[in-house]
């Protein structure tokens, strides 16, 4: 099987590099999967279509006028 894939003819350094690359790819996939899982748990709050009106407080002067 190694001869068919070409791994048999690789040197130690090349085999090590290939193994490191494969580990890095697996780690990257796992990291992306975890990120998607975390984002799936977050549900943003619903926004209302009309902006909320701020209540205006009456000042002492306005209360006296009434």
matplotlib code that plots the C-alpha trace (Angstrom):
import matplotlib.pyplot as plt

x = [0.0, 2.9, 4.4, 1.1, 0.7, 4.4, 5.0, 7.6, 10.0, 9.7, 12.5, 12.0, 11.7, 9.1, 7.1, 7.3, 6.1, 3.2, 2.2, 2.4, 0.3, -2.3, -2.5, -2.8, -5.6, -7.5, -7.0, -8.3, -11.4, -12.1, -11.6, -14.1, -16.6, -16.4, -16.8, -19.9, -21.3, -20.7, -22.3, -25.3, -26.0, -26.1, -29.5, -29.5, -32.3, -35.2, -35.3, -38.5, -39.3, -40.3, -37.7, -38.5, -39.7, -37.9, -40.2, -39.7, -39.5, -41.2, -39.1, -40.1, -40.8, -43.2, -45.0, -45.7, -47.2, -49.8]
y = [0.0, 2.4, 1.7, 2.5, 5.8, 6.7, 6.9, 4.1, 6.3, 9.3, 10.2, 10.6, 14.4, 14.2, 11.6, 13.8, 16.9, 14.9, 13.7, 17.2, 18.6, 16.0, 16.7, 20.5, 19.9, 17.8, 20.4, 23.1, 21.1, 20.4, 24.1, 25.2, 22.6, 23.9, 27.4, 26.5, 24.7, 27.7, 30.1, 27.8, 28.1, 31.9, 33.3, 37.1, 39.0, 40.0, 43.6, 45.4, 47.2, 50.5, 52.3, 52.5, 55.9, 57.4, 58.8, 62.5, 63.5, 66.6, 69.2, 71.2, 74.2, 72.3, 70.8, 74.2, 75.4, 72.7]
z = [0.0, 0.8, -2.6, -4.4, -2.5, -2.8, 0.9, 0.7, -1.1, 1.2, 3.6, 7.3, 7.1, 4.4, 6.4, 9.4, 7.4, 6.0, 9.4, 10.8, 8.0, 8.5, 12.2, 11.5, 9.1, 11.6, 14.3, 12.0, 11.1, 14.8, 15.6, 12.9, 14.1, 17.7, 16.5, 14.5, 17.6, 19.8, 17.2, 16.9, 20.7, 20.4, 19.4, 18.9, 20.6, 18.4, 17.4, 17.2, 14.0, 15.7, 17.8, 21.5, 22.6, 25.6, 28.2, 28.8, 32.5, 33.5, 35.1, 38.2, 36.1, 33.8, 36.8, 38.2, 34.9, 34.9]

ax = plt.figure().add_subplot(projection="3d")
ax.plot(x, y, z, "-o")
ax.set_aspect("equal")
plt.show()
